[in-house]
Amino acid sequence: MDLEVPMQTTGIKSESSEHGGKLPAFLSSSVGRPPNKRKIVIAAVVSVIVLATAGGVAFKTFVLDKAKPASPSNHTVLTVELTPVKSASFERKLLVSGTVAAWDPVQVGSEVNGLKVESIAVDDGAHVKKGQVMATLNGSILKAQLAQQEARLSAAQASLSKAIQPNRPEDLTALRAAYAQAQASVAQEDSNLIRARASYAEAEANARRYEGLVREGAVSAQEGLNRATLAKTTAADVRTAEQKVRAAKFSAQQAHERLSMGLSGGRTEDVTMSRASLAEIQATVNQLRSQVAQTIIKAPCDGLVMKRSVHIGDIASTSKVMFDLVRDGRLELRAQVPEADLSRILPGEKVEVQAVHIESKPIVGVVREISPSIDLDSRLGTVRIDLPSSQESDALRCGNFARGEILLGHEPVLVVPSDAVVYKDNRAIVFTVSADQTAQMRFIETGERNLDSIEVKSGLKRGESIVAKGAGFLKDGDSVKVVARQ
């Protein structure tokens, strides 16, 4: 639109000279016209608006467009090297942890109450043998009681001997002599009886013969009467001899019974009572002897003294532990293992064990036992791992918190370099490169780590190529330049 702006000629010329001798189009037609102040103001305002609009377009074109990032397809972010997903043999290890404890803890104490500790022979950390003296108690009272009961035992033994055989040897000799004499008397009376019977037979025969002679008148009646009287007398002698024989045999029988009684001993009741009294006293003596022996505290087995809880002058009690032993010095790691991993462990597998809070070389243990039960709250099972004897290695002590690696054998797995794996939102990722040289993010599931390699459980296949280094500087869709392959 042309505006007619009256202006003075001299004013227009000076303006034209400042712009190289040329006038704007909207002013050229008005040259030579008389000036008009209103039109001059309007023209100035319009000029300002036009200039502002042109400046904004120029700023947008040259400033904002320059700040806009270039398209990924037209700009290379990083030069990368590729490496293939490989197969490798991984040694399977199961990490476990737990507390070192005694394989078979043994507590040693006193079996008698109320006795004072007189001496202590071992201290913490000492290795003891079975039967070795560890401490002694004051047993003077028990020893006095034992002496008293041993004296009673001797008396009871004598009483039992007397009850069994109350007769002295000389008494038995007299009984044997009396019995022998009685037998001799029986023999003598038997002889007398035989002679009496012979005399009676002869006298009776003479009496019958003289009785015939008297009838014949060959001898006098007096002579016949004498023979008859003699026969009767000898018959009486026979009866007397027979009674003496019976009396002698009775006496011999009594002598034999006395001898038998003397040889057999006392009455059964007396012997039984004497035996019972002796057994009671013997039991008391045995008890006191055991108590005296118990005043000497001995090691019940070979082992390592872990703790001494007694001091000289203490009063012993059956409820108080004096020494804590580790039987045979054997330790074990009681590892707590999730129930899902228990089935992977077998007895006899080797375990590399190392204390957590101390610097020491790993030692090799062996799985001895797997707990048959699972804790209901923690869902953990206990695996008992035998450790070398404390005499062979002092790297671990009771109470140490230790970790172990159970060696489960070798297994072929897919692996990638550890530098190729980065993490995003706690998830492992790698980058592959497409045919158009674009980085593509790939989520993977990782497993165990071995030196500079990481096991890939899922997300990749064998032979696929991934970015070997610099993955941490990439994002999905970046344009890359592949320079080499490993």
Secondary structure, 3 states (H helix, E strand, C coil): CCCCCCCCHHHHHHHHHHCCCCCCHHHHCCCCCCCCHHHHHHHHHHHHHHHHHHHHHHHHHHHHHHHCCCCHHHCCCEEEEEEECEEEEEEEEEEEEEEEEECCEEEEECCCCCCEEEEECCCCCCEECCCCEEEEECCHHHHHHHHHHHHHHHHHHHHHHHHHCCCCHHHHHHHHHHHHHHHHHHHHHHHHHHHHHHHHHHHHHHHHHHHHHHHHCCCCHHHHHHHHHHHHHHHHHHHHHHHHHHHHHHHHHHHHHHHHHHHHCCCHHHHHHHHHHHHHHHHHHHHHHHHHHHCEEECCCCEEEEEECCCCCCECCCCCEEEEEEECCCEEEEEEEEHHHHCCCCCCCEEEEEECCCCCCCEEEEEEEECCCCCCCCCEEEEEEECCCCCCCCCCCCCCEEEEEEEEEEEEEEEEEHHHCEEECCEEEEEEECCCCEEEEEEEEEEEEECCEEEEEECCCCCCEEECCCHHHCCCCCEEEEEEEC
